[in-house]
Amino acid sequence: MQIYPDRFESHINKGLASFYMVFGDEPLQKMLTIEAIRKHAATQGFDERQQLSVDNQFAWHSLTEATQTLSLFSSKQFIELDMPTGKPGAEGSKVLSELAQSISADTIVLLHGLKIGKDVQNTKWFKALDKKGVYVPCYPLEGKQLDNWISNYMRKVGLKTTPSASALLSDFCEGNLLAAKQEIDKLLLLYPEQEIDDVKIEKAVIDQSRFNVFQLVDVMLSGDATKTVKMLHRLEAEGVEPTIIAWALTREWQTLSQLLGNKASGQPINWNQHRIWGNRQGLYSAAMNRLKQDNLNQIRAKLQILDQRIKQSQVHRPYVELCHICLLFIAFDLTHMAIG
């Protein structure tokens, strides 16, 4: 059963499952979900807790032994298994599949790690655990989802806020949910029993937005020029190497060139061939609708110039050049604007 973090608290209040699988790249949601599981397990008498970590030296029989061994002072046990990659291998898959069939009512197993894909979710062991447990995917929140999380959390801790202030805080902390929580906790201390407005947000909150190159690419493909420029500024402030962004832009130029070539020849687009999954296909469709071959030719020329300048150590303001290239992806006409 799949339950998202924002609904997990109400779900676990209804009772505990034998297995919990908490995977994802968003640390705060993972931390809060795992803490909720630990708390509810403890209240139900699962007071013997063991922690195991899967690495190159891990012996899977130790998990089996852990589920079969209780101390003299406890009748219920809670086992945490840290699986960084989410991939247990052949031996681990067998052990987990068998454990799904033999788990006792006095044992709870929590598995957690980084983001897993459909390849893991379609495995035999995952499906076996999922039948008797709960899968909680913890992904970074953006846009409306982030706005809702911030509004709900502020309401939960007792902060009154104006809609515009909540949106402003979301903008400040975009891409960093942990920072959002920390700022809300700080606002609670600074302004108890007061309504939080834009002025208080601006005075108290440090802009802690965190973006990565992949988020930049998605926003650029969507055609949002304002947010693209903001993200470039943030990446520059964080010291991200310009060559990394240049590499990402070159890759997107190659992908879009292939997609537009297929479109021009009347061929249907094979998204899987280009490794573009469902949640990103709309972004590429939007880019294809606004870009023509002339746009791609301009992008290629600018990328070649930038590459040569980087190799010859002649780039004085690389992020200015990167900004111009990103705007070309959004179909801005920069024909007569120098990028040097």
N, C-alpha and C positions, 0 to 999 in steps of 0.2 A: 504494500500500500504506500503510495506516495503522498506525503503531506509537506506543504511548504512551511517555512519557519514562522510566517505570520499567523498561521493557524495551528501551530504545533501545541501551544500552551493549552488551548481549549480541548485539543484531541487527547493529550496525555492525562488530563484531568478525569477522563472517562475510564482509564485503566492502563496497565502496563502491558507491553508486548514482550515476546521472548527475545526478539532481535531488533536492534536499531542500527541503521546505516546512515551516518551523517557525513556527507562528502561535498566538497565545494571549495571555491577560492575566496569566499568572503569570510574573514576570520571572526567578526563579531557575531554574526548569525550562528556560526558553528559553536562558538563559545557559549552563547546563551542557550542554544538547544541542548548541548551536552550538559550544561549545569542544570537545566530543567530535568533531564533524565536522571542525573545523579540524585537530585533533591527528591524526586518522587520515588525513586527506588529505595532511598534511605527511609522514607516515611512508611514504606511497605515492608520493612524488615530486611531488605537486602543490604546488610551492614558489613558483609565481608567483601572487600573490593580488591581485585587483582588487576594489574596493568601489564600488558604485553605489547611488544613492538616488533613489527615485521621488518627485518633487515636481512642482509646476506647470511647472517649466522643464525637466523631464527629457525628453531626446530618445531614443526607444526604439531608434533605429538604433545608438546607442552600445552597447547590449547586444549587438546582432548583431555589430558590429565587434569588441567585446571577445572574443567567442568565436572569432573568426577571426584574432586577432593574438597571436602569441607573441614573447617577447623572444629574443635570441640565446643566452641563458643558461639557458633552460628549455624542456622539451618538454611540460610539463603545466601546466594553469592552473586556479585555483580562483576563481570569481567569486561575490561576495556581492551580492545585490540587496535593499536595504531597501525593503519595500513596506508603509508604515504602515497603509493601509486594506485591503490585500489585493485591491484592485480596480484592475486595470491600464487599464481603459477599452478602447475599440474597437481602437485602434492597438496597445496593449500586448498585448491578447488575441491579436491576429493574430501578433505577433512571437513570443510565447511558444509558440503552437501550432506555428508553423513551426520554432522552435528544437527542439521535442520530436522532430521528425522528422529533424533534421539534426545533432544534437549528436554530437560525436566522443567516442571513448573517452578522449581526453586532456583532457577538460574536465568539471568539476563545477560546477553552479550551485546556490547556496543562496539561497532566497527566505525572508524572515522579516518578520513584522509583528504587528499586534494580532490579536485573535480574529476569525475569519471564520465566516460562517454557511453553511447548506446552499445558499444562493443562489450563493455563490462556489464551493463544492465541486461543484456541478452544472454549472459552465460548461465549455465545450469545452476551453479552455486548461488548466484545472486537471486535468481527466480525462486530457488528453494527457500532462501532466507526471507525473501519478500512476502511469501505466502503466510509466514508466521510472524512477520515483523513490519517495520515502518522504515521507509526510505525518505530522508530529508535532504533535498538538494539545496545547497547554500550558495547562491550565485550573487555577484555584485548587483546592487540596485541602482537604477538610473531613472531619470525622468520622473514620470508619474509615480512609479513604484517607490522611489526614494522620497518623494514628497509625502506620500501616504505614510511611509514608515516614520518619518520625522514628526508628522502631525500626530500619529497614534502614540508615539513614545512620549512626546511632550504632554499629551493628555493623560497618559498613564502615570507620569510622575507628578502630575498636578499643576503643570504650567499652563497659564492662559496665554493665548497668542493670537495676533491678527493673521489673517490668511496671507497677507503680503510678507509679514515677518517670517512665517514658516517657509515660504517660497525663497526668501532671501537666504535663510540658513541653508536650505537645500543647495542653492547655487554656490555658497561658500564652501560647502563640504562635499561637493559632488565627487563621486569616485572613492570616498573614504568614509564608510559608515561608522567606523570606530571613532573617527574625529567628530562626527555628528553627535554621537552619544556623549562624548567627553564635553563638547560645547554645551549641550543641553543640560548636563549635570552641573556645569559651571554657571549657566544662567539661573538654575534653580537656587544656587547659593547666593548669587548676586542680587536677584530680584524676587525674593520669596513673596508670595501673595500679591504680585504685581503682574499686570498684563505686559507681555513682551511685544514690543513694536519694532519697526525698522531701525529707529534710533538706537535702541538698546542692543539690537543685534550687531549693528555696525561698530558700536563702542566696545562690545565684549568679545566678539568672535574674530579669530584669526582665520584668514582665507587658507584652508587646508585642502583644497581640491587636489585630487591625485588622479592623473590620467596616464594611460600607457599608449604606446604607438598604435596598438590595434584599435583602441577606442578612437584615436585620432582618425584612422582610416575610415572607420564606420561613419563618423560624423561628416567627414569630407565627402564620402560617397552619397550621403543623404542630401547634400547640397546646402548645409547650414554654415554659411561663411563666418558669421559672428562667433559661433562656438568653435569653429576650426581655428580661427586666429587666437582665441583665448587658450585653447589647448596647446597650441604651439608655444605660446608665451609661457605657459606652465612647465612644459617639457624643457624649455630653454633654462628656466629658473632652477629646475631640478638637476641640470647638468647632463641631460641625455645627449649622447654623442650624435651630432648631425648625420653622420654616416649611417646610423641605424634607421633614421627616418628616411633618408635618401634611398636606402635599400628597400624599405617598405613601399615607397612611392613607385619605384621601378617595377616592383612585383605587381602592383595594382595596374600600372600602365600595360604590362604584358597581358594580364588577365583581361582587361577591358578591350585591348586590341583583338584578342582572340574572340571574345564575345561579340564585338561589333562586326568582325569578319564573318562569323557564323550567321549573324542577323542579315548582313548584306547579301549573302549567298542564298538566303532562304532556308538555311538549315535550322532545325529545332535545337534549342540550347540543352545540352546535357550538363546539368548543374553538378552532378556527381563527378563527372570527368574533371571539372575544374575545382573540385573539392569546395564547393559553395553550398552550404547546407540551408535548410528551409528558412531559418531565422535571419539570413543575410541576403537571400535572393531578391527581396524587395529593394534593398539598398543598391544592388547592381542594376536592377531594372530601372531605377530612378536615374542612375548615372548614365545608362545607355540611352535613355529618352532625351537627355539634354546634351550629350556629347556627340560630336560628329568626327569624321576622320581628320579634319583640319585641326580640331582641338587636340587630338592625340598626337598629331605631328608636332604641334607646338610644345606639348609636354615632353615628347621624346627629345626635342632639340634642347630644351632647358635642362633636362636631366643629364644629357651628354655634356653640356657646358659645365654644370655643377660638378660632375664626376671628374672632368679634366682639371678643374680648379682645385678640387680637394687633393688629387694626386700630386699636383704641383705646388701645394701649400699656398695657394693664392686666394683663398676664401677669407675675406675680412669680416663679413657678416652673414654667416651661413644660414641663420634662421630667417633672415630677410628673403634670401633666395628660396628657401623651403616654403615660406609663406606664399610667394608668388606662384610657385609650382602647384601648391594646394589649391589656390584660387583658380588656376587653369582647369583643375579637375572639376571645379564647380561651374566652369564655363564662363568665367569672367574674361573680358577682352583686355589682355595686357600686351597687345602687339607693340604698342609704342611706349611701353614702360620698361626702362632698363632695370635689370635685377642686380647689377654690380654695385 
